[in-house]
Amino acid sequence: MASDTAIRPEVPPSGTGCVECTESSGWWFHLRRCAQCGHIGCCDSSVSQHARRHAEETGHPVIQSFEPGEDWFWDYETADYAEGPALAAPDSHPESQPAPGPDGAVPPDWREKLN
């Protein structure tokens, strides 16, 4: 299990989409949630990889998938899956929200742009 400071279960997610992609009118493939501060960022397969960047810039190493039906944790420091408690709701973006997303921002050739 990750350290107590790396996971703060009481902290809610920052929203339903990648913070930086939303601010820049970008798009994401899948979403990840910082288990320490709730920041929502895009995954490593996404063009911008904001979840990893957030971890590197803040020192918050543990993320959890923010995709419906997924509850796994990942620790960037160990480069391995981690265990953790249930985090504050919601535990994913709305099922009605497409992946990739957000709706209307995803380019037609998105598959060719994935990392």
WOZIBEL-V723514 format. One record per pair of residues at least 4 apart in sequence whose C-alpha atoms are under 7 Angstrom apart, sorted by the first residue. I is the first residue (numbers start at 1). J is the second residue. D is the distance in whole Angstrom. If there is no record, write none. Layout:
i = [I;I]
j = [J;J]
d = [D;D]
//
This chain:
i = [1;1;1;2;2;2;2;3;6;6;6;6;6;7;7;8;8;9;9;9;9;10;10;11;11;11;12;12;12;13;13;13;13;14;14;14;15;16;17;17;18;18;18;18;18;19;19;19;20;20;21;21;21;22;26;27;27;27;27;28;28;28;28;29;29;29;29;29;29;29;30;30;30;30;30;31;31;31;31;31;31;31;32;32;32;32;32;32;32;32;32;33;33;33;33;33;33;33;33;34;34;34;34;34;34;35;35;35;36;40;41;41;42;42;42;42;43;43;43;44;44;44;45;45;45;46;46;47;47;47;49;50;51;52;53;54;55;55;55;61;61;61;62;62;62;62;63;63;63;64;64;64;64;65;65;65;65;66;66;66;67;67;68;68;68;73;73;73;73;74;74;74;75;75;75;75;87;93;98;98;100;101;101;102;106;109;110]
j = [82;83;84;6;82;83;84;7;35;36;60;61;62;35;36;35;36;85;86;87;88;87;88;37;38;88;38;88;89;33;38;39;40;38;39;40;40;93;22;40;22;31;40;41;42;23;40;41;24;50;25;26;27;26;105;101;102;105;106;42;46;100;101;42;43;45;46;99;100;101;42;43;67;99;100;40;41;42;43;65;66;67;40;41;42;43;51;63;64;65;66;38;39;40;41;63;64;65;66;38;39;40;62;63;64;62;63;64;60;51;50;51;46;49;50;51;49;50;51;49;52;115;49;114;115;114;115;113;114;115;53;54;55;56;57;58;59;60;61;75;76;77;73;74;75;76;73;74;75;71;72;73;74;70;71;72;73;91;92;93;92;93;92;93;95;81;82;83;84;80;81;82;79;80;81;82;91;97;102;103;106;105;106;106;110;113;114]
d = [6;5;6;6;6;7;7;7;7;5;6;7;6;5;5;6;5;7;6;4;6;6;5;6;6;6;6;5;6;7;4;6;7;5;5;6;7;5;7;6;6;7;5;4;6;6;6;6;6;7;6;4;6;6;7;6;6;6;6;6;5;6;6;7;7;7;5;6;4;7;6;5;7;6;6;7;6;5;6;6;5;6;6;5;6;6;6;6;6;5;5;6;6;5;6;5;5;6;6;5;5;6;6;4;7;6;5;6;6;7;5;4;6;5;5;5;5;7;6;5;7;7;7;5;5;5;6;7;6;6;6;6;6;6;6;6;5;5;5;5;5;6;7;6;4;6;6;5;7;7;6;4;6;6;6;6;7;6;4;6;5;6;5;7;6;6;5;6;7;6;4;5;6;6;6;6;7;7;7;6;7;7;6;7;7;7;7]
//
